[in-house]
Amino acid sequence: MAPHPDKHVIALGIRQPWAELILSGRKTIEVRSFNTRQRGTIYIYASKKLSEHPAAHEAARKHGVDLDSLPLGVIVGTVDLVDSCACTADDAVAACLPKSHVEGQIGWKLGNPRRFSEPLTVRFLPYGVWFYPYQRRSASTGRASRVRSSDR
């Protein structure tokens, strides 16, 4: 059974098969072009579209991930975001990417992935990289309004 949704947990939208590789513990670094101050447990939202990046298809093939069976448009689990720092070529394996795709980028280090037995549907759709799936974004309500635009 899936846990009860927590409106205070922020979600990160990630296209499949990357979300699956994170939850399986194979991808422990999420590569982005920007840093984040976000830390702690976050939801992993499997975006509605599969990644079209050739490296994603290669990583899925390498790790035996069936692209047609992956959940889309739902919260699939949680992971701890423990650090954010510049990537080096040595991070390529942990990111499930070629070395040329990690150099000069920022690596968000992930740990303790937890897959939900049943995906959670979201109440509010993503409005950026970061979003709160169970509370409306508003200037007058809690953390959702305090997340900087550069962290979304």
Disulfide bonds with the S-S distance in Angstrom:
none
